[in-house]
Amino acid sequence: MSSRRSAPLQRIDELAATSGTTVRNIRVYQERGLLQPPIRKGRTALYGPDHRSRLEMILRLLNRGYTFATIRELLIAERHGFTLAELLEVESVRSERRPTGSRRRLTRAESQALDSFDLSETLTEVGESIGLVTEPGAAGHLLSDAYVAELLRDLIVLGVDADGIEKIVRLVVEGQGRAVEAITVLVEALRDAGIDKAVLEKRVRSTLPGAGTAARLIFLSAAETLLTQRHGFSRH
């Protein structure tokens, strides 16, 4: 029997003490769906090595600036077959993790790396239609978010030509723009229910982190299915 399996179970106060956190925090992580439920023995809640490992990972991500919503997204995707290491590599585990609700702007060096890419009028219009291009005709604003720019840079490095990049970006941006129309259904349903405008706005905005998590998972799942069925990739 491995030492991991034979490790003694702990009560919540013992787990908190050995992990450098508080009982209250552990309960919050459970309520948010980040930490799996305890093992029940009668009325006693016990925690094993898997709980300890998950808790330590949660604490590391929180210390790096990740939000509850992002951590939950990573854990959901992990259950879907993507490893946390791969997902964190995609996220780059950045020390310069962008503040909640804001975009990380490109550095001068990052901007220069994309100078050779001429953003077409079509892509600029698509960006304007969803608010990603904030000034009419200002093509650079579509690239002002580092995550968008990094995707384009990766495509360029992989050898995708301008026509291919335009098609990829247009499909992705248009698809996301159409998908968020689902929010209109939510807004209209709440309005029909007579919800006060201020309350309506608060409720709708509170759904956005969860919607982002769901959208990411749907994208990852659909991508895996397409790669497997259409292109013969092995299931990751």
Backbone as a ProteinNet text record, in pm:
[ID]
protein_1_A
[PRIMARY]
MSSRRSAPLQRIDELAATSGTTVRNIRVYQERGLLQPPIRKGRTALYGPDHRSRLEMILRLLNRGYTFATIRELLIAERHGFTLAELLEVESVRSERRPTGSRRRLTRAESQALDSFDLSETLTEVGESIGLVTEPGAAGHLLSDAYVAELLRDLIVLGVDADGIEKIVRLVVEGQGRAVEAITVLVEALRDAGIDKAVLEKRVRSTLPGAGTAARLIFLSAAETLLTQRHGFSRH
[TERTIARY]
84.8	0	88.3	57.4	140.2	122.2	225.4	216.6	102.6	71	-39.5	-171.1	-194.3	-319.6	-328	-211.4	-212.7	-206.9	-198.9	-191.9	-318.3	-305	-421.4	-516.6	-644	-745.1	-737.7	-777.7	-771.9	-909.2	-929.6	-1046.2	-1017.6	-1122.3	-1105.7	-1008.8	-1008.5	-917.4	-771.9	-752	-617.2	-568.8	-658.6	-622.9	-587	-664	-636.3	-499.7	-471	-344.7	-224.6	-233.5	-119.9	-104.8	-210.8	-205.6	-182.5	-180.9	-155.9	-272.1	-394.9	-513.2	-609.2	-734.1	-831.1	-946.7	-1015.9	-1134.5	-1237.6	-1254	-1350.9	-1317.8	-1189.8	-1150.5	-1179.7	-1149.8	-1176.1	-1324.1	-1408.4	-1553.7	-1597.9	-1534.5	-1566.4	-1527.8	-1410.6	-1366.8	-1462.5	-1514	-1611.8	-1741.8	-1786.8	-1911.2	-1899.8	-1779.6	-1758.9	-1733.4	-1729.7	-1708.6	-1564.1	-1471.1	-1329.3	-1270.6	-1314.1	-1261.9	-1369.6	-1332.1	-1428.9	-1484.6	-1605.1	-1666.4	-1581.3	-1592.5	-1513.7	-1567.3	-1488.3	-1530.9	-1611.7	-1729.4	-1815.9	-1805.1	-1777.1	-1780.1	-1871.6	-1997.5	-2097.9	-2121.7	-2107.9	-2124.3	-1991.1	-1884.8	-1752.2	-1708.9	-1663.7	-1612.5	-1461.2	-1408.2	-1263.9	-1206.6	-1077.8	-1010.3	-884	-865.8	-750.4	-645.4	-546.5	-437.5	-482.6	-590.8	-640.8	-695.5	-763.2	-811.9	-694.6	-593.4	-476.5	-408.2	-391.4	-327.2	-407.9	-540	-625.8	-622.6	-627.7	-625.5	-496.1	-384	-256	-250.5	-308.6	-312.2	-398.5	-513.9	-603	-531.2	-461.3	-390.6	-279.9	-210.1	-104.2	-162.7	-274	-336.1	-389.5	-449.5	-498.4	-382.9	-271.4	-154.6	-98.2	-120.1	-72.5	-169.6	-282.7	-376.7	-495.7	-512.2	-626.4	-753.5	-863.8	-992.1	-1056.5	-1158.9	-1234.3	-1290.5	-1342.2	-1404.1	-1302.6	-1181.5	-1078.9	-1032.5	-1015.3	-974.4	-1080.6	-1205.5	-1315.8	-1315.5	-1288.4	-1280.1	-1170.4	-1055.5	-944.1	-978.5	-1045.6	-1079.6	-1184.8	-1280.5	-1382.5	-1317.7	-1229.2	-1161.2	-1073.4	-1012.1	-929.9	-1014.8	-1134.8	-1223.3	-1264.5	-1258.3	-1297.3	-1183.4	-1067.3	-957.1	-833.3	-839.7	-723.5	-649.3	-518.5	-442.3	-424.5	-414.2	-392.9	-263.3	-161.2	-33.2	-50.6	-126.9	-150.3	-230.9	-334.4	-418	-341.9	-259	-180	-74.4	-27.6	67.9	0	-125.1	-201	-220.9	-252.3	-271.2	-138.4	-26.2	110.5	148.3	58.1	82.8	156.2	99.9	166.9	176	294.1	307.7	241.9	228	163.9	16.3	-41	-182	-267	-349.9	-424.4	-523.9	-548.8	-646.4	-784.7	-868.6	-1003.6	-1078.6	-1140.2	-1223.5	-1148.3	-1018.3	-943.2	-860	-810.5	-726.9	-581.5	-494.4	-352	-310.4	-262.4	-224.8	-90.4	-73.2	51.8	167	282.2	403.1	451.4	544.4	598.1	663.3	738.2	806.1	705.2	595.5	493	425.2	402.1	340.1	429.3	560	654.1	659.2	637.6	642	529.3	424.6	309.5	299	401.2	395.7	378.8	429.3	424.1	284.9	195.9	62.1	-31.3	-85.5	-175.4	-319.3	-382	-519.1	-612.9	-691.4	-778.4	-898.7	-961.7	-1081	-1192.9	-1199.7	-1303.5	-1288.1	-1164.3	-1141.8	-1165.8	-1128.2	-1152	-1301.2	-1380.6	-1525.5	-1583.8	-1532.9	-1580.6	-1547.5	-1424.7	-1385.1	-1470.5	-1504	-1589.1	-1728	-1778.1	-1914.8	-1936.2	-1827.7	-1842.4	-1768.1	-1722.8	-1659.4	-1513.5	-1450.9	-1309.4	-1221.4	-1268.8	-1202.7	-1277.7	-1211.7	-1280.4	-1288.7	-1211.5	-1216.7	-1233.1	-1336.3	-1356.2	-1229.9	-1189.9	-1072.5	-941.3	-945.3	-820.8	-790.8	-727.8	-704.3	-624.7	-531.7	-447	-523.5	-643.9	-719.6	-765.6	-776.6	-812.3	-697.6	-575.5	-458.4	-411.7	-484.3	-436.8	-449.3	-531.2	-537.7	-430.3	-348.1	-232.8	-273.6	-388	-429.2	-466.9	-534.4	-565.7	-437.4	-349.4	-224.5	-138.5	-133.3	-52.4	-104.5	-237.6	-294.8	-252.5	-263	-224.9	-76.3	5.2	149.4	180.4	112.6	134.2	95.5	-15.3	-58.2	44	99.2	200.6	324.2	368.3	486.7	464.1	341.8	310.1	305.5	307	309.6	175.7	75.6	-55.6	-47.7	-94.1	-85.2	-197	-193.6	-287.6	-432.8	-458.2	-595.4	-642.9	-553.2	-590.2	-615.9	-530.9	-548	-680.3	-710.2	-836.4	-956	-949.8	-1061.4	-1075.9	-962.8	-965.8	-1022.8	-967.9	-1012.7	-1158.6	-1199.9	-1339.2	-1433.5	-1397.6	-1483.1	-1493.6	-1378.9	-1378.5	-1455.6	-1425.6	-1488.2	-1637.2	-1672.5	-1814	-1889.8	-1825.4	-1890.6	-1915.2	-1815.2	-1833	-1937.5	-1935.8	-2034.8	-2176.7	-2194.9	-2327.7	-2365.5	-2266.1	-2294.3	-2344	-2286.7	-2327.1	-2467.1	-2526.1	-2664.8	-2756.2	-2704.9	-2783.5	-2813.1	-2726.4	-2748.3	-2876	-2908.9	-3031.7	-3153.5	-3149.6	-3261.4	-3277.1	-3164.6	-3167	-3221.6	-3171	-3214.9	-3364.7	-3411.8	-3553.4	-3641.1	-3594	-3670.9	-3684.6	-3575.9	-3580.7	-3666	-3658.3	-3743.2	-3890.4	-3921.4	-4060.5	-4111.5	-4016.9	-4055.4	-4071.4	-4045.9	-4064.6	-3951.2	-3832.8	-3717.8	-3672.8	-3646.2	-3595.7	-3466.7	-3445.4	-3330.3	-3197.6	-3184.2	-3057.8	-3032.5	-3138.5	-3126.5	-3098.8	-3166.6	-3147.5	-3001.8	-2945.3	-2806.7	-2712.3	-2736.3	-2650.5	-2659.3	-2779.9	-2797.7	-2734.9	-2752.6	-2696.7	-2544.1	-2485	-2339.3	-2283.2	-2361.2	-2313.2	-2305.1	-2377.2	-2373.7	-2254.3	-2188.9	-2085.2	-1965.4	-1912.1	-1799.6	-1835.5	-1954.6	-1996.8	-2018.3	-2071.4	-2093.2	-1960.1	-1859.9	-1727.5	-1667.3	-1685.6	-1636.4	-1704.1	-1835.4	-1910.2	-1868.1	-1849.5	-1810.3	-1673.3	-1580.5	-1446.7	-1454.8	-1534.5	-1547.2	-1611.3	-1714.6	-1781.1	-1682.6	-1601.7	-1502.9	-1402	-1349.5	-1250.4	-1310	-1432.2	-1497.4	-1521.5	-1572.5	-1599.9	-1470.9	-1364	-1236	-1182	-1189.6	-1143.2	-1223.5	-1354.5	-1440.4	-1407.5	-1390	-1357.5	-1223	-1122.1	-989.1	-990.1	-1070.7	-1077.9	-1156	-1274	-1362.8	-1325.9	-1284.8	-1258.1	-1113.4	-1021.7	-880	-802.3	-870.3	-804.3	-707.7	-717.2	-631	-673.4	-576.8	-613.6	-683.2	-776.7	-847.7	-748.7	-740	-638.3	-677.5
-118.9	0	123.8	222.1	341.4	427.9	512	601.6	699.7	733.5	825.2	765.5	638.6	573.8	545.4	526.4	492.4	615.5	733.8	856.4	869.7	913.5	924.4	1034.3	1010.9	1111.9	1221.9	1342.8	1456.2	1520.9	1581.4	1666.1	1799.6	1879.4	2004.2	2099.6	2104	2194.5	2148.5	2017.3	1963.7	1992.9	1976.9	2005.6	2152.6	2239.3	2383.1	2415.7	2358.3	2387.5	2340	2221	2165.3	2227	2292.4	2352.7	2503.1	2560.1	2703.2	2789.9	2740.8	2819.9	2812	2848.9	2848.8	2753.7	2715.7	2630.2	2701.9	2829.9	2908.1	2905.5	2922.3	2920.6	2785.7	2678.6	2545.2	2528.8	2576.7	2565.8	2649.9	2765.4	2849.3	2777.6	2714	2642.3	2527.5	2461.9	2355.1	2411.5	2522.5	2584.2	2630.1	2674.3	2720.6	2605.5	2483.2	2367.9	2344.1	2408.5	2391	2269.8	2246.3	2135.1	2028.5	1904.6	1795.2	1776.6	1722.3	1702.2	1608.7	1622.3	1536.3	1393.7	1304.9	1166.4	1163.1	1106.3	1104.3	972.1	980.8	864.5	900.5	859.1	903.1	1051.8	1126.4	1271.1	1343.8	1267.5	1327.5	1344.1	1464.1	1492.4	1479.6	1395	1369.6	1399.4	1432.6	1471.2	1389	1338.4	1254.1	1325.8	1253.2	1312.5	1379.3	1328.3	1392.4	1531.2	1543.3	1674.9	1769.1	1717.3	1799.3	1847.4	1758.1	1793.7	1899.4	1880.2	1977.5	2112.1	2110.1	2233.9	2311.1	2241.7	2308.4	2370.6	2302	2355.5	2481.3	2478.2	2594.9	2714.4	2690.5	2798.3	2856.8	2770	2818.9	2908	2865.2	2943	3075.3	3073.6	3198.3	3294.5	3240.4	3325	3385.1	3316.4	3366.6	3466.3	3489.7	3589.6	3535	3403.2	3345	3363	3387.5	3403.1	3266.2	3263.8	3140.3	3089.2	3181.3	3140.9	3074.1	3129.3	3071.3	2936.3	2924.6	2796.1	2690.6	2728.8	2635.1	2591.4	2686	2654.1	2552.5	2571	2478.1	2339.3	2333.7	2204.2	2130.6	2205.9	2144.2	2087.2	2165.9	2119.5	1998.9	1997.2	1882.5	1755.7	1766.6	1649.7	1605.5	1697.5	1665.1	1599.9	1588.9	1519	1602.1	1731.9	1816.7	1822.6	1807.7	1811	1955.1	1971.3	2105.9	2165.7	2082.1	2132.2	2194.9	2130.3	2182.8	2311.6	2312.6	2430.6	2548.3	2520.1	2626.8	2677.1	2588.3	2632	2726.8	2693.8	2782.7	2917.9	2913.8	3037.1	3105.8	3030.7	3079.8	3104.9	3072.1	3094.4	3227.7	3331.8	3461.7	3527.6	3578.2	3658.6	3793.5	3829.2	3955.8	3934	3831.2	3797.1	3923.2	3940.7	4064.9	4081.4	4204.7	4229.4	4184.8	4144.7	4099.4	4206.4	4163.6	4254.2	4342	4328.9	4412.9	4327.7	4389.8	4319.8	4355.3	4259.1	4290.7	4351.1	4471.5	4540.2	4489.4	4500.8	4458.1	4547.9	4487.6	4566.4	4615.3	4709	4760.2	4647.1	4560.6	4450.8	4356.5	4327.9	4238.8	4302.6	4432.3	4501.4	4494.8	4514.5	4512.5	4375.8	4269.1	4133.6	4109.3	4192.3	4174.1	4282.9	4366.7	4478.3	4432	4312.7	4264.9	4216	4199.6	4149.9	4267.2	4272.3	4380.4	4335.8	4393.4	4356.1	4405.8	4314.5	4352.6	4433.5	4500.3	4579.5	4489.7	4366.7	4273.1	4239.4	4207.9	4174.3	4294.4	4412.4	4532.5	4552.2	4530.2	4545.6	4443.3	4320.3	4216.8	4255.9	4305.4	4348.6	4463	4557.7	4670	4621.7	4520.1	4475	4419	4369.8	4316.9	4401.5	4519.4	4609.6	4581.7	4493.9	4464	4571.4	4629	4745.4	4866.5	4945.9	5052.6	5184	5198.1	5319	5279.5	5331.5	5298.7	5321.1	5217.7	5228.2	5205.8	5188.8	5168.6	5020.7	4966.4	4822.6	4770.5	4851.1	4805.7	4768.9	4819.8	4791.3	4646	4580.9	4439.3	4357.6	4412.2	4342.1	4395.3	4491.8	4553.6	4460.8	4357.4	4256.3	4151.5	4124	4035.5	3893.9	3848	3710.6	3693.4	3793.9	3789.8	3796.9	3886.9	3903.7	3778.8	3713.4	3592.2	3481.4	3472.3	3372.8	3402.1	3526.8	3562.3	3538.7	3573.7	3552.1	3403.7	3318.1	3174.1	3123.4	3175.7	3133.6	3173.6	3294.3	3341	3251.6	3220.3	3136.1	2996.3	2945.2	2812.9	2810.8	2928.3	2934	2958.5	2995.1	3024.5	3158.6	3162.4	3287	3383.4	3502.5	3608	3565.9	3496.2	3452.3	3352.4	3260.9	3162.1	3226	3321.9	3390.8	3466.2	3534.3	3609.1	3515.1	3400.1	3305.9	3252.5	3216.7	3163.5	3266.8	3387.8	3491.8	3526	3534.1	3568.5	3462.2	3334.1	3226.3	3230.7	3251.2	3252.8	3372.4	3491.1	3612.6	3616	3580.9	3579.5	3475.1	3359.9	3255.7	3300	3365.5	3415.2	3525.7	3611.2	3718.5	3665.1	3558.6	3497	3428	3362.8	3287.2	3377.6	3497.1	3584.5	3641.1	3620.3	3660.7	3587	3475.4	3402.3	3491	3589	3680.2	3759.6	3789.6	3863.5	3786.7	3655.2	3572.6	3587.7	3588.2	3604	3740.6	3845.7	3982.4	3996.8	3948.2	3961.2	3882.4	3764.4	3683.8	3755.8	3817.6	3889.9	4015.7	4082	4200.2	4162.4	4051.8	4005.6	3968.7	3928.6	3892.6	4015.7	4134.5	4257.7	4290.7	4237.8	4264.9	4409.9	4475.6	4612.2	4619.7	4731.9	4744.5	4725.2	4786.8	4775.3	4631.5	4563.8	4424.5	4336.7	4367.4	4290.7	4296.4	4418	4432.5	4353.3	4360.2	4288.6	4138.3	4087.6	3943.2	3895.2	3972.9	3932.6	3930.7	4036.4	4041.8	3931.2	3891.3	3785.6	3650.6	3636.6	3509.5	3501.9	3614.5	3615.8	3525.6	3523	3431.5	3285.9	3244	3106.5	3079.9	3180.6	3165.2	3151.9	3227.5	3217.3	3079.5	3026	2891.1	2788.5	2799	2705	2716.3	2839.9	2860	2799.1	2815.6	2758	2605.9	2547.1	2402.1	2350.3	2420.3	2381	2387.2	2493.8	2507.1	2393	2363.8	2256.6	2121.8	2096.5	1970.1	1957.6	2064.8	2063	2048.3	2114.8	2105	1962.7	1898.3	1760.7	1668.1	1687.7	1603.9	1623.3	1749.4	1777.2	1717.5	1735.4	1682.2	1530.4	1467.9	1321.3	1267.6	1323.6	1269.3	1312.6	1438.4	1487.9	1473.2	1478.3	1479.8	1360.5	1268.3	1145.4	1159	1268.9	1285.4	1186.7	1144.2	1058.1	1141.7	1080.9	1151.8	1187.5	1317.7	1364.6	1325.4
0	0	0	-85.9	-95.5	27.4	53.4	168.6	151.3	24.9	-1.5	42.8	8.7	45	194	257.1	398.8	488.6	427.1	506	590.2	714.2	801.9	756.7	786	756.9	862.7	823.4	914	928.5	1044.6	1062.7	994.4	975.4	900.9	969.7	1103.4	1173.2	1157.1	1151.7	1132.3	989.8	891.9	752.7	736.4	799	791.3	850.1	965.2	1034.1	953	895.9	821.1	682.6	633.3	499.1	503.6	621.5	633.7	594	616.2	584.9	703.1	683.4	792.3	762.1	866.6	850.4	763.9	789.1	711.9	562.9	528.9	387.9	323.5	396.2	342.8	312	402	379.6	260.2	244	127.5	-1.3	-2.9	-123	-155.9	-52.9	-74.8	-130	-74	-120.5	-264.8	-304.7	-442.2	-539.1	-489.7	-576.1	-614.8	-545.1	-576.8	-506.2	-383.4	-302.9	-289.6	-314.7	-310.6	-168.6	-155.9	-23.8	62.2	193.6	282.4	284.2	342.2	363.3	492.7	487.5	605.3	679.1	808.1	896.3	1011.3	995.4	1090.6	1072.3	1178.7	1171.6	1153.8	1143.2	1134.5	988.9	956	822.2	825.1	737.6	735.4	596.8	596.7	473.2	455.8	331.9	303.6	220.9	170.6	92.9	-36.2	-97.8	-219.7	-188.7	-75	-33.3	-7.8	59.3	91.5	-36.5	-132.6	-258.5	-333.2	-340.7	-408.5	-337.8	-206.1	-128.6	-151.5	-151.5	-174.3	-312.8	-412	-547.1	-553	-485.9	-482	-420.6	-310.7	-242.4	-329.9	-404.8	-494	-603.2	-661.7	-768.4	-716.9	-598.6	-539.8	-513.9	-468.3	-442.2	-571.1	-682.2	-811.8	-873.2	-807.6	-856.5	-931.3	-934.5	-1003.3	-920.8	-989	-921.3	-899	-812.6	-791.5	-924	-1006.3	-1133.2	-1225.6	-1232	-1318.7	-1267	-1136.3	-1078	-1104.5	-1086.9	-1112.6	-1258.8	-1348.2	-1490.3	-1518	-1458.4	-1476.3	-1425.2	-1312	-1252.4	-1335.3	-1388.8	-1474.8	-1599.9	-1661.2	-1782.2	-1752.3	-1633	-1593.8	-1589.8	-1534.6	-1529.3	-1668.5	-1763	-1900.2	-1978	-1916.6	-1981.9	-2007.1	-1979.7	-1995.9	-1863.8	-1867.7	-1743.6	-1698.3	-1567.3	-1514.1	-1565.7	-1583.5	-1633.5	-1771.5	-1857.8	-1991.8	-1987.4	-1903.7	-1893.8	-1835.1	-1737.4	-1677.7	-1774.9	-1863.4	-1964.8	-2061.4	-2097.6	-2184.8	-2117.1	-1987	-1911.7	-1882.4	-1903.6	-1885.3	-1739.9	-1647.4	-1505.3	-1486.6	-1540.6	-1546.1	-1409.4	-1376.7	-1256.1	-1277.3	-1408.2	-1439	-1466.9	-1402.3	-1420.3	-1418.9	-1518.6	-1530.4	-1415.8	-1372.3	-1266.2	-1310.4	-1214.2	-1243.9	-1321.1	-1432.3	-1508.2	-1607	-1617.3	-1709.2	-1803.1	-1909.5	-2005.1	-1981.2	-2001.4	-1994.2	-2126.9	-2124.4	-2247.3	-2299.2	-2428.7	-2488.4	-2446.4	-2426.5	-2405.7	-2541.9	-2541.2	-2667.8	-2748.4	-2678.1	-2748	-2811.8	-2739	-2793.9	-2914	-2907.8	-3020.3	-3143	-3123.9	-3235.8	-3301.6	-3220.9	-3275.8	-3375.1	-3368.2	-3456.2	-3562.2	-3571.4	-3665.4	-3809.1	-3839.1	-3976.8	-4016.6	-3916.9	-3948.4	-3973.8	-4094.3	-4133.2	-4110.9	-4010.8	-3977.7	-4086.8	-4141.8	-4252.7	-4204.9	-4300.4	-4269	-4216.5	-4269.9	-4225.8	-4078.1	-4037.1	-3897.1	-3806.2	-3853.5	-3775.1	-3752.3	-3857.3	-3845.5	-3748.9	-3756	-3664.1	-3520.8	-3499.5	-3366.7	-3316.1	-3404.8	-3366.2	-3325.6	-3394	-3369.8	-3230.1	-3165	-3029.2	-2926.7	-2969.3	-2874.3	-2847.2	-2922.4	-2900.5	-2963.4	-3072.5	-3130.8	-3078.9	-2998.7	-2927.2	-3002.4	-3109.5	-3190.3	-3336.6	-3403.1	-3544.6	-3625.8	-3699	-3783.1	-3711.8	-3580.6	-3504.5	-3496.2	-3600.5	-3609.3	-3491.1	-3440.9	-3331.7	-3207.4	-3191.9	-3070.4	-3064.7	-3178.4	-3176.8	-3120.6	-3129.3	-3080	-2944.3	-2887.8	-2764.3	-2644.7	-2657.2	-2552.2	-2578.9	-2478.3	-2498.2	-2534.9	-2487.6	-2515.4	-2662.4	-2719.2	-2861.9	-2943.5	-2903.9	-2977.9	-2973.3	-2859.4	-2846.5	-2937.4	-2949.3	-3039.6	-3182.9	-3224.3	-3361	-3384.6	-3286	-3301	-3316.6	-3237.1	-3247.8	-3385.9	-3440.8	-3574.1	-3679.3	-3665.7	-3760.7	-3754.8	-3632.3	-3614.1	-3671.9	-3660.9	-3713.3	-3865.9	-3926.8	-4072.3	-4137.5	-4059.8	-4116.9	-4189.3	-4316	-4392.4	-4352.7	-4410.5	-4372.8	-4396.1	-4508.7	-4536.6	-4431.7	-4393.8	-4293.4	-4158.2	-4120.6	-3992.7	-3990.1	-4100.3	-4105.5	-4089.8	-4156.8	-4147.3	-4005.2	-3942.2	-3805.7	-3708.5	-3714.3	-3621.1	-3644.3	-3769.9	-3799.3	-3745.6	-3764.7	-3713.7	-3561.6	-3495	-3349.3	-3294.7	-3346.7	-3293.7	-3325.9	-3448.9	-3484.5	-3402	-3380.2	-3300.6	-3158.7	-3098.8	-2962.8	-2958.3	-3061.2	-3065.9	-3074.1	-3150.2	-3159.4	-3028.7	-2967.5	-2845.2	-2733	-2721.7	-2611.4	-2629.7	-2748	-2765.7	-2668.3	-2613.9	-2513.5	-2392.7	-2368.6	-2256.3	-2276.7	-2404	-2432.6	-2383.4	-2399.2	-2351.7	-2201.2	-2129.2	-1984.4	-1944.9	-2009.7	-1978.1	-2001.6	-2115.8	-2148.3	-2051.5	-2009.4	-1914.7	-1780.5	-1734.8	-1608.1	-1619.1	-1733.4	-1753.7	-1752.6	-1821.2	-1824.9	-1686.3	-1599.2	-1462.7	-1373.4	-1430.2	-1355.2	-1260.5	-1287.4	-1201.3	-1217.6	-1105.8	-1107.6	-1188.6	-1261.3	-1350.6	-1278.1	-1161	-1087.6	-1044.7	-999.4	-957.7	-1079.2	-1189.2	-1313.2	-1356.7	-1357.3	-1399.9	-1309.6	-1179.6	-1085.1	-1106.6	-1127.3	-1146.2	-1276.2	-1382.2	-1511.6	-1505.6	-1448.6	-1440.4	-1350.5	-1251	-1162.2	-1232.9	-1344.7	-1418.9	-1514	-1541.2	-1645.1	-1615	-1490	-1465.5	-1492.2	-1447.5	-1472.3	-1620.1	-1690.7	-1834.5	-1906.5	-1860.6	-1921.4	-1900.4	-1780.1	-1750.5	-1840.3	-1853	-1936.3	-2081.9	-2129.4	-2269.1	-2297	-2201.9	-2218.5	-2225.4	-2139	-2136	-2264.3	-2310.6	-2434.7	-2551.1	-2554.1	-2661.5	-2658	-2538.8	-2526.1	-2566.2	-2522.7	-2554.6	-2704.4	-2765.7	-2909.3	-2989	-2942	-3011.5	-3007.3	-2891.8	-2879.4	-2970.5	-2974	-3058.1	-3205.2	-3247.7	-3387.6	-3426.1	-3341.7	-3371.9	-3381.6	-3296.8	-3296.3	-3415.8	-3439.4	-3541.9	-3682.8	-3697.6	-3832.1	-3874.6	-3778.5	-3815.4	-3763.4	-3696.8	-3655.4	-3538	-3462.6	-3345.5	-3237.5	-3155.3	-3042.6	-2936.5	-2866.5	-2760.8	-2650.5	-2618.7	-2523.8	-2381.4
[MASK]
++++++++++++++++++++++++++++++++++++++++++++++++++++++++++++++++++++++++++++++++++++++++++++++++++++++++++++++++++++++++++++++++++++++++++++++++++++++++++++++++++++++++++++++++++++++++++++++++++++++++++++++++++++++++++++++++++++++++++++

